Amino acid sequence: MSDEQQVTQSKHTQQYSADGKTVEIDIYRTEDSGWILEIVDENNNSTLWEDEFEKEDDALAEALDALKEEGIDNFIEPAE
């Protein structure tokens, strides 16, 4: 028997571009979790929110607000 949980990807998972840069807004959940929000840059570095969201719409709104208020550069780490 496998201990792996089924992951459900949100319909709101999408790319976001600004200032010539792009990140992935990744919203997903497992069977026993709320919606998880993660922003992933082109180097596969991620910013993961500690709190889960009850609704996937709320997770997307939070991501878009954070990207607009803080700027896309705050979510992109330099390549090693």
Distance bins in CASP14 RR format, pairs under 12 A and 6 or more apart:
PFRMAT RR
TARGET T0000
AUTHOR 0000-0000-0000
RMODE 2
METHOD distances of the structure
MODEL  1
3 30 0 0 0 0 0 1 0 0 0 0 0
3 31 0 0 0 0 0 1 0 0 0 0 0
4 30 0 0 0 0 1 0 0 0 0 0 0
4 31 0 0 0 0 0 1 0 0 0 0 0
5 28 0 0 0 0 0 1 0 0 0 0 0
5 29 0 0 0 0 1 0 0 0 0 0 0
5 30 1 0 1 0 0 0 0 0 0 0 0
5 31 1 0 1 0 0 0 0 0 0 0 0
5 32 1 0 0 1 0 0 0 0 0 0 0
5 33 0 0 0 0 1 0 0 0 0 0 0
5 36 0 0 0 0 0 1 0 0 0 0 0
6 28 0 0 0 0 0 1 0 0 0 0 0
6 29 0 0 0 0 1 0 0 0 0 0 0
6 30 1 0 0 1 0 0 0 0 0 0 0
6 31 1 0 1 0 0 0 0 0 0 0 0
6 32 0 0 0 0 0 1 0 0 0 0 0
6 33 0 0 0 0 0 1 0 0 0 0 0
7 13 0 0 0 0 0 1 0 0 0 0 0
7 26 0 0 0 0 0 1 0 0 0 0 0
7 27 0 0 0 0 0 1 0 0 0 0 0
7 28 1 0 1 0 0 0 0 0 0 0 0
7 29 1 0 0 1 0 0 0 0 0 0 0
7 30 1 0 1 0 0 0 0 0 0 0 0
7 31 0 0 0 0 1 0 0 0 0 0 0
7 32 0 0 0 0 0 1 0 0 0 0 0
7 33 0 0 0 0 1 0 0 0 0 0 0
7 34 0 0 0 0 0 1 0 0 0 0 0
7 35 0 0 0 0 0 1 0 0 0 0 0
7 36 0 0 0 0 1 0 0 0 0 0 0
7 38 0 0 0 0 0 1 0 0 0 0 0
8 27 0 0 0 0 1 0 0 0 0 0 0
8 28 1 0 0 1 0 0 0 0 0 0 0
8 29 1 0 1 0 0 0 0 0 0 0 0
8 30 1 0 0 1 0 0 0 0 0 0 0
8 31 0 0 0 0 1 0 0 0 0 0 0
8 32 0 0 0 0 0 1 0 0 0 0 0
8 33 0 0 0 0 1 0 0 0 0 0 0
8 34 0 0 0 0 1 0 0 0 0 0 0
8 35 0 0 0 0 1 0 0 0 0 0 0
8 36 0 0 0 0 0 1 0 0 0 0 0
8 56 0 0 0 0 1 0 0 0 0 0 0
9 24 0 0 0 0 0 1 0 0 0 0 0
9 25 0 0 0 0 0 1 0 0 0 0 0
9 26 0 0 0 0 1 0 0 0 0 0 0
9 27 1 0 0 1 0 0 0 0 0 0 0
9 28 1 0 1 0 0 0 0 0 0 0 0
9 29 0 0 0 0 1 0 0 0 0 0 0
9 30 0 0 0 0 0 1 0 0 0 0 0
9 35 0 0 0 0 0 1 0 0 0 0 0
9 36 0 0 0 0 0 1 0 0 0 0 0
9 38 0 0 0 0 0 1 0 0 0 0 0
9 56 0 0 0 0 1 0 0 0 0 0 0
9 59 0 0 0 0 0 1 0 0 0 0 0
10 24 0 0 0 0 0 1 0 0 0 0 0
10 25 0 0 0 0 1 0 0 0 0 0 0
10 26 0 0 0 0 1 0 0 0 0 0 0
10 27 1 1 0 0 0 0 0 0 0 0 0
10 28 1 0 0 1 0 0 0 0 0 0 0
10 29 1 0 0 1 0 0 0 0 0 0 0
10 34 0 0 0 0 0 1 0 0 0 0 0
10 35 1 0 0 1 0 0 0 0 0 0 0
10 36 0 0 0 0 1 0 0 0 0 0 0
10 37 0 0 0 0 1 0 0 0 0 0 0
10 38 0 0 0 0 0 1 0 0 0 0 0
10 53 0 0 0 0 1 0 0 0 0 0 0
10 55 0 0 0 0 1 0 0 0 0 0 0
10 56 1 0 1 0 0 0 0 0 0 0 0
10 57 0 0 0 0 1 0 0 0 0 0 0
10 58 0 0 0 0 0 1 0 0 0 0 0
10 59 1 0 0 1 0 0 0 0 0 0 0
10 60 1 0 0 1 0 0 0 0 0 0 0
10 63 0 0 0 0 0 1 0 0 0 0 0
11 25 0 0 0 0 0 1 0 0 0 0 0
11 27 0 0 0 0 1 0 0 0 0 0 0
11 28 0 0 0 0 0 1 0 0 0 0 0
11 35 0 0 0 0 0 1 0 0 0 0 0
11 56 1 0 0 1 0 0 0 0 0 0 0
11 57 0 0 0 0 1 0 0 0 0 0 0
11 59 0 0 0 0 0 1 0 0 0 0 0
11 60 0 0 0 0 1 0 0 0 0 0 0
12 24 0 0 0 0 0 1 0 0 0 0 0
12 25 1 0 0 1 0 0 0 0 0 0 0
12 26 0 0 0 0 1 0 0 0 0 0 0
12 27 1 0 1 0 0 0 0 0 0 0 0
12 28 0 0 0 0 0 1 0 0 0 0 0
12 29 0 0 0 0 0 1 0 0 0 0 0
12 35 0 0 0 0 1 0 0 0 0 0 0
12 37 0 0 0 0 1 0 0 0 0 0 0
12 53 0 0 0 0 0 1 0 0 0 0 0
12 55 0 0 0 0 0 1 0 0 0 0 0
12 56 1 0 1 0 0 0 0 0 0 0 0
12 57 1 0 0 1 0 0 0 0 0 0 0
12 58 0 0 0 0 1 0 0 0 0 0 0
12 59 1 0 0 1 0 0 0 0 0 0 0
12 60 1 0 1 0 0 0 0 0 0 0 0
12 61 0 0 0 0 1 0 0 0 0 0 0
12 62 0 0 0 0 0 1 0 0 0 0 0
12 63 0 0 0 0 1 0 0 0 0 0 0
12 64 0 0 0 0 1 0 0 0 0 0 0
13 23 0 0 0 0 0 1 0 0 0 0 0
13 24 1 0 0 1 0 0 0 0 0 0 0
13 25 1 0 0 1 0 0 0 0 0 0 0
13 26 1 0 1 0 0 0 0 0 0 0 0
13 27 1 0 1 0 0 0 0 0 0 0 0
13 28 1 0 0 1 0 0 0 0 0 0 0
13 29 0 0 0 0 0 1 0 0 0 0 0
13 35 0 0 0 0 0 1 0 0 0 0 0
13 36 0 0 0 0 0 1 0 0 0 0 0
13 37 0 0 0 0 0 1 0 0 0 0 0
13 38 0 0 0 0 1 0 0 0 0 0 0
13 39 0 0 0 0 0 1 0 0 0 0 0
13 40 0 0 0 0 0 1 0 0 0 0 0
13 56 0 0 0 0 1 0 0 0 0 0 0
13 59 0 0 0 0 1 0 0 0 0 0 0
13 60 0 0 0 0 1 0 0 0 0 0 0
13 63 0 0 0 0 1 0 0 0 0 0 0
14 22 0 0 0 0 0 1 0 0 0 0 0
14 23 0 0 0 0 1 0 0 0 0 0 0
14 24 1 0 0 1 0 0 0 0 0 0 0
14 25 1 0 1 0 0 0 0 0 0 0 0
14 26 0 0 0 0 1 0 0 0 0 0 0
14 27 0 0 0 0 1 0 0 0 0 0 0
14 39 0 0 0 0 0 1 0 0 0 0 0
14 40 0 0 0 0 0 1 0 0 0 0 0
14 56 0 0 0 0 0 1 0 0 0 0 0
14 59 0 0 0 0 0 1 0 0 0 0 0
14 60 0 0 0 0 1 0 0 0 0 0 0
14 63 0 0 0 0 1 0 0 0 0 0 0
14 64 0 0 0 0 1 0 0 0 0 0 0
14 67 0 0 0 0 0 1 0 0 0 0 0
15 21 0 0 0 0 0 1 0 0 0 0 0
15 22 1 0 1 0 0 0 0 0 0 0 0
15 23 1 0 0 1 0 0 0 0 0 0 0
15 24 1 0 1 0 0 0 0 0 0 0 0
15 25 1 0 0 1 0 0 0 0 0 0 0
15 26 0 0 0 0 0 1 0 0 0 0 0
15 39 0 0 0 0 0 1 0 0 0 0 0
15 40 0 0 0 0 1 0 0 0 0 0 0
15 41 0 0 0 0 0 1 0 0 0 0 0
15 42 0 0 0 0 0 1 0 0 0 0 0
15 63 0 0 0 0 0 1 0 0 0 0 0
15 67 0 0 0 0 0 1 0 0 0 0 0
15 72 0 0 0 0 0 1 0 0 0 0 0
16 22 1 0 0 1 0 0 0 0 0 0 0
16 23 1 0 1 0 0 0 0 0 0 0 0
16 24 1 0 0 1 0 0 0 0 0 0 0
16 25 1 0 1 0 0 0 0 0 0 0 0
16 26 0 0 0 0 0 1 0 0 0 0 0
16 27 0 0 0 0 0 1 0 0 0 0 0
16 39 1 0 0 1 0 0 0 0 0 0 0
16 40 0 0 0 0 0 1 0 0 0 0 0
16 41 0 0 0 0 0 1 0 0 0 0 0
16 42 0 0 0 0 0 1 0 0 0 0 0
16 60 0 0 0 0 0 1 0 0 0 0 0
16 63 1 0 0 1 0 0 0 0 0 0 0
16 64 1 0 0 1 0 0 0 0 0 0 0
16 65 0 0 0 0 0 1 0 0 0 0 0
16 66 0 0 0 0 0 1 0 0 0 0 0
16 67 1 0 1 0 0 0 0 0 0 0 0
16 68 0 0 0 0 1 0 0 0 0 0 0
16 71 0 0 0 0 0 1 0 0 0 0 0
16 72 1 0 0 1 0 0 0 0 0 0 0
16 75 0 0 0 0 1 0 0 0 0 0 0
16 76 0 0 0 0 0 1 0 0 0 0 0
17 23 0 0 0 0 1 0 0 0 0 0 0
17 24 0 0 0 0 0 1 0 0 0 0 0
17 25 0 0 0 0 0 1 0 0 0 0 0
17 41 0 0 0 0 0 1 0 0 0 0 0
17 42 0 0 0 0 0 1 0 0 0 0 0
17 67 0 0 0 0 1 0 0 0 0 0 0
17 71 0 0 0 0 0 1 0 0 0 0 0
17 72 1 0 0 1 0 0 0 0 0 0 0
17 76 0 0 0 0 0 1 0 0 0 0 0
18 64 0 0 0 0 0 1 0 0 0 0 0
18 67 1 0 0 1 0 0 0 0 0 0 0
18 68 0 0 0 0 1 0 0 0 0 0 0
18 69 0 0 0 0 0 1 0 0 0 0 0
18 70 0 0 0 0 0 1 0 0 0 0 0
18 71 1 0 0 1 0 0 0 0 0 0 0
18 72 1 0 1 0 0 0 0 0 0 0 0
18 73 0 0 0 0 1 0 0 0 0 0 0
18 74 0 0 0 0 0 1 0 0 0 0 0
18 75 0 0 0 0 0 1 0 0 0 0 0
18 76 0 0 0 0 0 1 0 0 0 0 0
19 67 0 0 0 0 0 1 0 0 0 0 0
19 68 0 0 0 0 0 1 0 0 0 0 0
19 71 0 0 0 0 1 0 0 0 0 0 0
19 72 1 0 1 0 0 0 0 0 0 0 0
19 73 1 0 0 1 0 0 0 0 0 0 0
19 74 0 0 0 0 0 1 0 0 0 0 0
19 75 0 0 0 0 0 1 0 0 0 0 0
19 76 0 0 0 0 1 0 0 0 0 0 0
20 42 0 0 0 0 0 1 0 0 0 0 0
20 72 0 0 0 0 1 0 0 0 0 0 0
20 73 0 0 0 0 0 1 0 0 0 0 0
20 76 0 0 0 0 0 1 0 0 0 0 0
21 39 0 0 0 0 0 1 0 0 0 0 0
21 41 0 0 0 0 1 0 0 0 0 0 0
21 42 1 0 0 1 0 0 0 0 0 0 0
21 43 0 0 0 0 0 1 0 0 0 0 0
21 67 0 0 0 0 0 1 0 0 0 0 0
21 71 0 0 0 0 1 0 0 0 0 0 0
21 72 1 0 1 0 0 0 0 0 0 0 0
21 73 1 0 0 1 0 0 0 0 0 0 0
21 74 0 0 0 0 0 1 0 0 0 0 0
21 75 0 0 0 0 1 0 0 0 0 0 0
21 76 1 0 0 1 0 0 0 0 0 0 0
21 77 0 0 0 0 0 1 0 0 0 0 0
22 39 0 0 0 0 0 1 0 0 0 0 0
22 40 0 0 0 0 0 1 0 0 0 0 0
22 41 0 0 0 0 1 0 0 0 0 0 0
22 42 1 0 0 1 0 0 0 0 0 0 0
22 43 0 0 0 0 0 1 0 0 0 0 0
22 67 0 0 0 0 0 1 0 0 0 0 0
22 72 0 0 0 0 1 0 0 0 0 0 0
22 75 0 0 0 0 0 1 0 0 0 0 0
22 76 0 0 0 0 1 0 0 0 0 0 0
23 38 0 0 0 0 0 1 0 0 0 0 0
23 39 1 0 1 0 0 0 0 0 0 0 0
23 40 1 0 0 1 0 0 0 0 0 0 0
23 41 1 0 1 0 0 0 0 0 0 0 0
23 42 1 0 0 1 0 0 0 0 0 0 0
23 43 0 0 0 0 0 1 0 0 0 0 0
23 44 0 0 0 0 0 1 0 0 0 0 0
23 45 0 0 0 0 1 0 0 0 0 0 0
23 46 0 0 0 0 1 0 0 0 0 0 0
23 47 0 0 0 0 1 0 0 0 0 0 0
23 63 0 0 0 0 1 0 0 0 0 0 0
23 64 0 0 0 0 0 1 0 0 0 0 0
23 66 0 0 0 0 0 1 0 0 0 0 0
23 67 1 0 0 1 0 0 0 0 0 0 0
23 70 0 0 0 0 0 1 0 0 0 0 0
23 71 0 0 0 0 0 1 0 0 0 0 0
23 72 1 0 0 1 0 0 0 0 0 0 0
23 73 0 0 0 0 0 1 0 0 0 0 0
23 74 0 0 0 0 0 1 0 0 0 0 0
23 75 1 0 1 0 0 0 0 0 0 0 0
23 76 1 0 0 1 0 0 0 0 0 0 0
23 77 0 0 0 0 0 1 0 0 0 0 0
24 37 0 0 0 0 0 1 0 0 0 0 0
24 38 0 0 0 0 1 0 0 0 0 0 0
24 39 1 0 0 1 0 0 0 0 0 0 0
24 40 1 0 1 0 0 0 0 0 0 0 0
24 41 1 0 0 1 0 0 0 0 0 0 0
24 42 0 0 0 0 1 0 0 0 0 0 0
24 43 0 0 0 0 0 1 0 0 0 0 0
24 44 0 0 0 0 1 0 0 0 0 0 0
24 45 0 0 0 0 0 1 0 0 0 0 0
24 46 0 0 0 0 1 0 0 0 0 0 0
24 47 0 0 0 0 0 1 0 0 0 0 0
24 63 0 0 0 0 0 1 0 0 0 0 0
24 67 0 0 0 0 0 1 0 0 0 0 0
24 72 0 0 0 0 0 1 0 0 0 0 0
24 75 0 0 0 0 0 1 0 0 0 0 0
24 76 0 0 0 0 0 1 0 0 0 0 0
25 35 0 0 0 0 0 1 0 0 0 0 0
25 36 0 0 0 0 0 1 0 0 0 0 0
25 37 1 0 0 1 0 0 0 0 0 0 0
25 38 0 0 0 0 1 0 0 0 0 0 0
25 39 1 0 1 0 0 0 0 0 0 0 0
25 40 0 0 0 0 1 0 0 0 0 0 0
25 41 0 0 0 0 0 1 0 0 0 0 0
25 46 0 0 0 0 0 1 0 0 0 0 0
25 47 0 0 0 0 0 1 0 0 0 0 0
25 49 0 0 0 0 0 1 0 0 0 0 0
25 56 0 0 0 0 0 1 0 0 0 0 0
25 59 0 0 0 0 1 0 0 0 0 0 0
25 60 1 0 0 1 0 0 0 0 0 0 0
25 61 0 0 0 0 0 1 0 0 0 0 0
25 62 0 0 0 0 1 0 0 0 0 0 0
25 63 1 0 1 0 0 0 0 0 0 0 0
25 64 1 0 0 1 0 0 0 0 0 0 0
25 65 0 0 0 0 0 1 0 0 0 0 0
25 66 0 0 0 0 1 0 0 0 0 0 0
25 67 1 0 0 1 0 0 0 0 0 0 0
25 72 0 0 0 0 0 1 0 0 0 0 0
25 75 0 0 0 0 1 0 0 0 0 0 0
26 35 0 0 0 0 0 1 0 0 0 0 0
26 36 0 0 0 0 1 0 0 0 0 0 0
26 37 1 0 0 1 0 0 0 0 0 0 0
26 38 1 0 1 0 0 0 0 0 0 0 0
26 39 1 0 0 1 0 0 0 0 0 0 0
26 40 1 0 1 0 0 0 0 0 0 0 0
26 41 0 0 0 0 0 1 0 0 0 0 0
26 44 0 0 0 0 0 1 0 0 0 0 0
26 46 1 0 0 1 0 0 0 0 0 0 0
26 47 0 0 0 0 0 1 0 0 0 0 0
26 48 0 0 0 0 1 0 0 0 0 0 0
26 49 0 0 0 0 0 1 0 0 0 0 0
26 56 0 0 0 0 0 1 0 0 0 0 0
26 59 0 0 0 0 1 0 0 0 0 0 0
26 60 0 0 0 0 0 1 0 0 0 0 0
26 63 0 0 0 0 1 0 0 0 0 0 0
26 75 0 0 0 0 0 1 0 0 0 0 0
27 33 0 0 0 0 0 1 0 0 0 0 0
27 34 0 0 0 0 0 1 0 0 0 0 0
27 35 1 0 1 0 0 0 0 0 0 0 0
27 36 1 0 0 1 0 0 0 0 0 0 0
27 37 1 0 1 0 0 0 0 0 0 0 0
27 38 1 0 0 1 0 0 0 0 0 0 0
27 39 0 0 0 0 1 0 0 0 0 0 0
27 40 0 0 0 0 0 1 0 0 0 0 0
27 48 0 0 0 0 0 1 0 0 0 0 0
27 49 0 0 0 0 1 0 0 0 0 0 0
27 52 0 0 0 0 0 1 0 0 0 0 0
27 53 0 0 0 0 1 0 0 0 0 0 0
27 55 0 0 0 0 0 1 0 0 0 0 0
27 56 1 0 1 0 0 0 0 0 0 0 0
27 57 0 0 0 0 1 0 0 0 0 0 0
27 58 0 0 0 0 1 0 0 0 0 0 0
27 59 1 0 1 0 0 0 0 0 0 0 0
27 60 1 0 0 1 0 0 0 0 0 0 0
27 61 0 0 0 0 0 1 0 0 0 0 0
27 62 0 0 0 0 1 0 0 0 0 0 0
27 63 1 0 0 1 0 0 0 0 0 0 0
27 64 0 0 0 0 0 1 0 0 0 0 0
28 34 0 0 0 0 1 0 0 0 0 0 0
28 35 1 0 0 1 0 0 0 0 0 0 0
28 36 1 0 1 0 0 0 0 0 0 0 0
28 37 0 0 0 0 1 0 0 0 0 0 0
28 38 1 0 0 1 0 0 0 0 0 0 0
28 40 0 0 0 0 0 1 0 0 0 0 0
28 48 0 0 0 0 0 1 0 0 0 0 0
28 49 0 0 0 0 0 1 0 0 0 0 0
28 52 0 0 0 0 0 1 0 0 0 0 0
28 53 0 0 0 0 0 1 0 0 0 0 0
28 56 0 0 0 0 1 0 0 0 0 0 0
28 59 0 0 0 0 1 0 0 0 0 0 0
29 35 1 0 1 0 0 0 0 0 0 0 0
29 36 1 0 0 1 0 0 0 0 0 0 0
29 37 0 0 0 0 0 1 0 0 0 0 0
29 38 0 0 0 0 0 1 0 0 0 0 0
29 52 1 0 0 1 0 0 0 0 0 0 0
29 53 0 0 0 0 1 0 0 0 0 0 0
29 54 0 0 0 0 0 1 0 0 0 0 0
29 55 0 0 0 0 0 1 0 0 0 0 0
29 56 1 0 0 1 0 0 0 0 0 0 0
29 59 0 0 0 0 1 0 0 0 0 0 0
30 36 0 0 0 0 1 0 0 0 0 0 0
30 52 0 0 0 0 0 1 0 0 0 0 0
32 52 0 0 0 0 0 1 0 0 0 0 0
33 51 0 0 0 0 0 1 0 0 0 0 0
33 52 1 0 1 0 0 0 0 0 0 0 0
33 53 0 0 0 0 1 0 0 0 0 0 0
33 54 0 0 0 0 0 1 0 0 0 0 0
33 59 0 0 0 0 0 1 0 0 0 0 0
34 49 0 0 0 0 0 1 0 0 0 0 0
34 51 0 0 0 0 1 0 0 0 0 0 0
34 52 1 0 1 0 0 0 0 0 0 0 0
34 53 1 0 0 1 0 0 0 0 0 0 0
34 54 1 0 0 1 0 0 0 0 0 0 0
34 55 0 0 0 0 1 0 0 0 0 0 0
34 56 0 0 0 0 1 0 0 0 0 0 0
34 58 0 0 0 0 0 1 0 0 0 0 0
34 59 0 0 0 0 1 0 0 0 0 0 0
35 49 0 0 0 0 1 0 0 0 0 0 0
35 51 0 0 0 0 0 1 0 0 0 0 0
35 52 1 0 0 1 0 0 0 0 0 0 0
35 53 1 0 1 0 0 0 0 0 0 0 0
35 54 1 0 0 1 0 0 0 0 0 0 0
35 55 1 0 0 1 0 0 0 0 0 0 0
35 56 1 0 1 0 0 0 0 0 0 0 0
35 57 0 0 0 0 1 0 0 0 0 0 0
35 58 1 0 0 1 0 0 0 0 0 0 0
35 59 1 0 1 0 0 0 0 0 0 0 0
35 60 0 0 0 0 1 0 0 0 0 0 0
35 61 0 0 0 0 0 1 0 0 0 0 0
35 62 0 0 0 0 1 0 0 0 0 0 0
35 63 0 0 0 0 0 1 0 0 0 0 0
36 46 0 0 0 0 0 1 0 0 0 0 0
36 47 0 0 0 0 0 1 0 0 0 0 0
36 48 1 0 0 1 0 0 0 0 0 0 0
36 49 1 0 0 1 0 0 0 0 0 0 0
36 50 0 0 0 0 1 0 0 0 0 0 0
36 51 0 0 0 0 1 0 0 0 0 0 0
36 52 1 0 1 0 0 0 0 0 0 0 0
36 53 1 0 0 1 0 0 0 0 0 0 0
36 54 0 0 0 0 0 1 0 0 0 0 0
36 56 0 0 0 0 1 0 0 0 0 0 0
36 58 0 0 0 0 0 1 0 0 0 0 0
36 59 1 0 0 1 0 0 0 0 0 0 0
36 62 0 0 0 0 0 1 0 0 0 0 0
36 63 0 0 0 0 0 1 0 0 0 0 0
37 46 0 0 0 0 0 1 0 0 0 0 0
37 47 0 0 0 0 1 0 0 0 0 0 0
37 48 1 0 0 1 0 0 0 0 0 0 0
37 49 1 0 1 0 0 0 0 0 0 0 0
37 50 0 0 0 0 1 0 0 0 0 0 0
37 51 0 0 0 0 1 0 0 0 0 0 0
37 52 0 0 0 0 1 0 0 0 0 0 0
37 53 1 0 0 1 0 0 0 0 0 0 0
37 55 0 0 0 0 0 1 0 0 0 0 0
37 56 0 0 0 0 1 0 0 0 0 0 0
37 57 0 0 0 0 0 1 0 0 0 0 0
37 58 0 0 0 0 1 0 0 0 0 0 0
37 59 1 0 1 0 0 0 0 0 0 0 0
37 60 0 0 0 0 1 0 0 0 0 0 0
37 61 0 0 0 0 0 1 0 0 0 0 0
37 62 1 0 0 1 0 0 0 0 0 0 0
37 63 1 0 1 0 0 0 0 0 0 0 0
37 64 0 0 0 0 0 1 0 0 0 0 0
37 65 0 0 0 0 0 1 0 0 0 0 0
37 66 0 0 0 0 1 0 0 0 0 0 0
37 67 0 0 0 0 0 1 0 0 0 0 0
37 75 0 0 0 0 0 1 0 0 0 0 0
38 44 0 0 0 0 0 1 0 0 0 0 0
38 45 0 0 0 0 0 1 0 0 0 0 0
38 46 1 0 1 0 0 0 0 0 0 0 0
38 47 1 0 0 1 0 0 0 0 0 0 0
38 48 1 0 1 0 0 0 0 0 0 0 0
38 49 1 0 0 1 0 0 0 0 0 0 0
38 50 0 0 0 0 0 1 0 0 0 0 0
38 52 0 0 0 0 0 1 0 0 0 0 0
38 53 0 0 0 0 0 1 0 0 0 0 0
38 59 0 0 0 0 1 0 0 0 0 0 0
38 62 0 0 0 0 0 1 0 0 0 0 0
38 63 0 0 0 0 1 0 0 0 0 0 0
38 66 0 0 0 0 0 1 0 0 0 0 0
38 75 0 0 0 0 0 1 0 0 0 0 0
39 45 0 0 0 0 1 0 0 0 0 0 0
39 46 1 0 0 1 0 0 0 0 0 0 0
39 47 1 0 1 0 0 0 0 0 0 0 0
39 48 0 0 0 0 1 0 0 0 0 0 0
39 49 0 0 0 0 1 0 0 0 0 0 0
39 59 0 0 0 0 0 1 0 0 0 0 0
39 60 0 0 0 0 0 1 0 0 0 0 0
39 62 0 0 0 0 0 1 0 0 0 0 0
39 63 1 0 0 1 0 0 0 0 0 0 0
39 64 0 0 0 0 0 1 0 0 0 0 0
39 65 0 0 0 0 0 1 0 0 0 0 0
39 66 1 0 0 1 0 0 0 0 0 0 0
39 67 1 0 0 1 0 0 0 0 0 0 0
39 70 0 0 0 0 0 1 0 0 0 0 0
39 71 0 0 0 0 0 1 0 0 0 0 0
39 72 0 0 0 0 1 0 0 0 0 0 0
39 74 0 0 0 0 1 0 0 0 0 0 0
39 75 1 0 1 0 0 0 0 0 0 0 0
39 76 0 0 0 0 1 0 0 0 0 0 0
39 77 0 0 0 0 0 1 0 0 0 0 0
40 46 1 0 1 0 0 0 0 0 0 0 0
40 47 0 0 0 0 1 0 0 0 0 0 0
40 48 0 0 0 0 1 0 0 0 0 0 0
40 63 0 0 0 0 0 1 0 0 0 0 0
40 75 0 0 0 0 1 0 0 0 0 0 0
40 76 0 0 0 0 1 0 0 0 0 0 0
40 77 0 0 0 0 0 1 0 0 0 0 0
41 47 0 0 0 0 1 0 0 0 0 0 0
41 67 0 0 0 0 0 1 0 0 0 0 0
41 72 0 0 0 0 1 0 0 0 0 0 0
41 73 0 0 0 0 1 0 0 0 0 0 0
41 74 0 0 0 0 0 1 0 0 0 0 0
41 75 1 0 0 1 0 0 0 0 0 0 0
41 76 1 0 1 0 0 0 0 0 0 0 0
41 77 1 0 0 1 0 0 0 0 0 0 0
41 78 0 0 0 0 1 0 0 0 0 0 0
41 79 0 0 0 0 1 0 0 0 0 0 0
42 72 0 0 0 0 0 1 0 0 0 0 0
42 75 0 0 0 0 0 1 0 0 0 0 0
42 76 1 0 0 1 0 0 0 0 0 0 0
42 77 0 0 0 0 1 0 0 0 0 0 0
42 78 0 0 0 0 0 1 0 0 0 0 0
42 79 0 0 0 0 1 0 0 0 0 0 0
43 75 0 0 0 0 0 1 0 0 0 0 0
43 76 1 0 0 1 0 0 0 0 0 0 0
43 77 1 0 0 1 0 0 0 0 0 0 0
43 78 1 0 0 1 0 0 0 0 0 0 0
43 79 1 0 1 0 0 0 0 0 0 0 0
43 80 1 0 0 1 0 0 0 0 0 0 0
44 76 0 0 0 0 0 1 0 0 0 0 0
44 77 0 0 0 0 1 0 0 0 0 0 0
44 79 0 0 0 0 1 0 0 0 0 0 0
44 80 0 0 0 0 0 1 0 0 0 0 0
45 74 0 0 0 0 0 1 0 0 0 0 0
45 75 0 0 0 0 1 0 0 0 0 0 0
45 76 1 0 0 1 0 0 0 0 0 0 0
45 77 1 0 1 0 0 0 0 0 0 0 0
45 78 0 0 0 0 1 0 0 0 0 0 0
45 79 0 0 0 0 1 0 0 0 0 0 0
45 80 0 0 0 0 1 0 0 0 0 0 0
46 75 0 0 0 0 1 0 0 0 0 0 0
46 76 0 0 0 0 0 1 0 0 0 0 0
46 77 0 0 0 0 1 0 0 0 0 0 0
47 62 0 0 0 0 0 1 0 0 0 0 0
47 63 0 0 0 0 1 0 0 0 0 0 0
47 66 0 0 0 0 1 0 0 0 0 0 0
47 67 0 0 0 0 0 1 0 0 0 0 0
47 70 0 0 0 0 1 0 0 0 0 0 0
47 71 0 0 0 0 0 1 0 0 0 0 0
47 72 0 0 0 0 0 1 0 0 0 0 0
47 74 0 0 0 0 1 0 0 0 0 0 0
47 75 1 0 1 0 0 0 0 0 0 0 0
47 76 0 0 0 0 1 0 0 0 0 0 0
47 77 0 0 0 0 1 0 0 0 0 0 0
48 59 0 0 0 0 0 1 0 0 0 0 0
48 63 0 0 0 0 0 1 0 0 0 0 0
48 75 0 0 0 0 0 1 0 0 0 0 0
49 58 0 0 0 0 0 1 0 0 0 0 0
49 59 1 0 0 1 0 0 0 0 0 0 0
49 60 0 0 0 0 0 1 0 0 0 0 0
49 62 1 0 0 1 0 0 0 0 0 0 0
49 63 0 0 0 0 1 0 0 0 0 0 0
49 65 0 0 0 0 0 1 0 0 0 0 0
49 66 0 0 0 0 1 0 0 0 0 0 0
49 75 0 0 0 0 0 1 0 0 0 0 0
50 62 0 0 0 0 0 1 0 0 0 0 0
51 58 0 0 0 0 0 1 0 0 0 0 0
51 59 0 0 0 0 1 0 0 0 0 0 0
51 62 0 0 0 0 1 0 0 0 0 0 0
52 58 0 0 0 0 0 1 0 0 0 0 0
52 59 0 0 0 0 1 0 0 0 0 0 0
52 62 0 0 0 0 0 1 0 0 0 0 0
53 59 1 0 1 0 0 0 0 0 0 0 0
53 60 0 0 0 0 1 0 0 0 0 0 0
53 61 0 0 0 0 1 0 0 0 0 0 0
53 62 1 0 0 1 0 0 0 0 0 0 0
53 63 0 0 0 0 1 0 0 0 0 0 0
54 62 0 0 0 0 0 1 0 0 0 0 0
55 61 0 0 0 0 1 0 0 0 0 0 0
55 62 0 0 0 0 0 1 0 0 0 0 0
56 62 0 0 0 0 0 1 0 0 0 0 0
56 63 0 0 0 0 0 1 0 0 0 0 0
57 63 0 0 0 0 0 1 0 0 0 0 0
57 64 0 0 0 0 0 1 0 0 0 0 0
58 64 0 0 0 0 0 1 0 0 0 0 0
58 65 0 0 0 0 0 1 0 0 0 0 0
59 65 0 0 0 0 0 1 0 0 0 0 0
59 66 0 0 0 0 0 1 0 0 0 0 0
60 66 0 0 0 0 0 1 0 0 0 0 0
60 67 0 0 0 0 0 1 0 0 0 0 0
61 67 0 0 0 0 0 1 0 0 0 0 0
61 68 0 0 0 0 0 1 0 0 0 0 0
61 69 0 0 0 0 0 1 0 0 0 0 0
62 68 0 0 0 0 0 1 0 0 0 0 0
62 69 0 0 0 0 0 1 0 0 0 0 0
62 70 0 0 0 0 0 1 0 0 0 0 0
63 69 0 0 0 0 0 1 0 0 0 0 0
63 70 0 0 0 0 0 1 0 0 0 0 0
63 71 0 0 0 0 0 1 0 0 0 0 0
63 72 0 0 0 0 0 1 0 0 0 0 0
63 75 0 0 0 0 1 0 0 0 0 0 0
64 70 0 0 0 0 0 1 0 0 0 0 0
64 71 0 0 0 0 0 1 0 0 0 0 0
64 72 0 0 0 0 0 1 0 0 0 0 0
64 75 0 0 0 0 0 1 0 0 0 0 0
65 71 0 0 0 0 0 1 0 0 0 0 0
66 72 0 0 0 0 1 0 0 0 0 0 0
66 74 0 0 0 0 1 0 0 0 0 0 0
66 75 1 0 0 1 0 0 0 0 0 0 0
67 73 0 0 0 0 0 1 0 0 0 0 0
67 74 0 0 0 0 1 0 0 0 0 0 0
67 75 1 0 0 1 0 0 0 0 0 0 0
67 76 0 0 0 0 0 1 0 0 0 0 0
68 74 0 0 0 0 0 1 0 0 0 0 0
68 75 0 0 0 0 0 1 0 0 0 0 0
69 75 0 0 0 0 0 1 0 0 0 0 0
70 76 0 0 0 0 0 1 0 0 0 0 0
END
